[in-house]
């Protein structure tokens, strides 16, 4: 697998930034390519067909040191299940289409349901893809790893992943429920040398099935689902896998996070401080794609997935968000954390810090749903991210 030459990488980055600047300038000029008024016109047209549903689609580039330049398309429908129910947040149906220059691709869909005056919640996710990713090995906690070719091999991962979760309100903002995860995974190196390195690190080469049944608890006191300025959102998840569930392995992964949101201005909610504390630990025969993988599935930005992988990780990040105009917000963020095997190894692990800037564009004004793009710089690493909603 050959790397894209250094100059081409940065030409693509410059081109992406130029597109963003062009988009920004037109947003404030007299002749707008797209504006808040244009988005409202689209929504008003849609409401003539159905008043209960909003639609948006976000295409955008994704860029990091692992997949280089990729492209994602995210269409999303937002609607209320019951018109008379004013307490439940809006439900949504979204999809993801992704591919990159290395031949990786993925298709996925996610369904969120909120009903019965916000007493019940359900989330169903289905994804299938073929990924070519960098494998740096395990337990690289005591050093900062660069992106040199000698530091990794290439791994192929073909996965079918299905997740279904259902919550019931217990009291106040506390919800409890069960999550069922099914994974059908095949992975190997791109050549015999890569497969040999994987096996040397006790990483599975071949096919296996992962089935997890997870008691899950959520605390949610957010004032808004898509653009939160006040409140807290927390989750505690016990991912338990056993041969009793016809899984290939027996293991337990505990995952927990807390998000906090604080409006810093008395007169309005234009300036918000958001923060996130994340913790994960694993016990037993944990497969590679369920291990604590820094910068993957934890919302932490700036680090290539696969560089720092172990049984445990912890990170904290804070983001300052400011609404500079009716439909545009900017942000700055900073965070740090580490991976480690157990508490005895915690002090030997390096701190992995990153920071960056972000742009939020309101693509569904009546729901206050924002698209986001973030640029992060880390220790010998970097990344550009695009998505729907808040970064966390």
Buried (B, 14 or more C-beta within 10 A) or exposed (E): EEEEEEEEBEEBBEEBEEEEEEEEEBBEEEEEEBBBEEBEEBBEEBEEEEEEBBBBBBEBBBBBBBBBBBBBEBBBBBBBEBEEBEEBBBBBBBBBBBBBEBEBBBEBBBBBBBBBEBBBBBBBBBBBBBBBBBBBBBBBBEEBBEBEEEBBBBBBBBBBBBBBBBBEBBEEBBBBBEBBBBBBBBBBBBEEEBBEBBBEBEBBBEEBBBBBBBEBBBBBBBEBBBBBBBBBBBBBBBBBBBEEBEBBBBBBBBBBBBBBBEBEEEEEBBBBBBBBBBBBBBEEEBBBBBBBBBBBEBBBBBBBBBBBBBBBBBBBBBBBBBBEEEBBBBBEBBBBBBBBBEEEBBEEBBEBBBBBBBBBBBBBBBBEBBBBBBBBBBBEBBBBBBBBBBBB
